[in-house]
């Protein structure tokens, strides 16, 4: 590792599992000073010493403000927010309930907005970098998870709106759209049950046809996504904002 994040003060949300856990691992290895949050699952032993940990439900604005304030106080400021907190959930068009939709919007949209706004208050005087997480499902839709697709589409729009609003304060806001192995992917396969094998074969075929790298597989969060997060948290990414960045091996190609 190069230590290129030495001196950078970074908060990672949703950091105990999946992409958030990978972020803690790679950002710490590059020398960042880290705080991290979880909601339900405490930090695993291998990550516990890499950050100062807080429990936080970012669906609640007051709690988001409080925890981000505490994180900034511990680190002496806040340079970067990596907002990995979020959750995949099923939602079939024609069968969505009010509770289904409310849950997805709260977990993925409200939490993103509240976390971003809390971080901005600490960045608006000196600048900073915010990294959100979108999804290919928010671009192309998905029949098994329409409410999740709606929520991630909203995250994409929020990211661009915040980038335009906060650019004059030297605060950048981008969203990464990854195709990597995560607990959310496991929940998707569990949900579709007997169709999982067929869906897995279809995904492999899509990767073989559409994926430019590593056909037939999803990426590894540390190996394939980690270096992108390191860059986006570095000073070298300060002139990039309002972008949706697909890290998917070519499965999703975004363009004008």
TAVENQUI-V415778 format. One record per helix or strand of 3 or more residues. SS is the DSSP state (helix for helix, strand for strand). FROM is the first residue (numbers start at 1). LEN is the number of residues. Records with the same first field share a line. If there is no record, write none. Layout:
BEGIN
SS->FROM-LEN / FROM-LEN
END
This chain:
BEGIN
strand->9-5 / 33-6 / 52-4 / 80-4 / 128-6 / 171-8 / 244-4
helix->18-12 / 45-4 / 61-15 / 98-26 / 137-4 / 146-24 / 183-28 / 221-12 / 235-3
END
